[in-house]
Amino acid sequence: MVTRRPGFTLIELLVVLSIVAMLLTLALPRYFSSVDKSKEAVLKENLNQMRDAISRYYGDKGKYPESLDALVAERYLRKVPLDPIAESTSSWQIVQPEDPQKGGVSDVKSGAQGKSQDGSEFSQW
């Protein structure tokens, strides 16, 4: 009489691993797509927050801030937000006002390279 030890056969393990691999091929593209969408949403929100702070600074002082750090120093922002696409706080592109005597930062844009999922360039946001 042959006694069998409890366990899985090689065929059973291969079947389970192939099912897991098939499920991963369906789930991973959606996961990475959702990560990209969330980074784009954070970028839009960070740009809105900085533009709002620049507008409030201009409304209070009558001129634009000299730098993004001036917004932090004057407590219009807690800190300069991270550009989630470029993963840096120093990649922001500063747009200066037409009249240089009005300050140094009238708008801010992303310095990230590439395009969003809708095809627009990050640098145009």
Summary of the structure (lengths in Angstrom):
residues: 125
radius of gyration: 25.2
end to end distance: 75.7
largest distance: 97.4
contacts: 303
relative contact order: 0.13
helix: 51%
strand: 8%
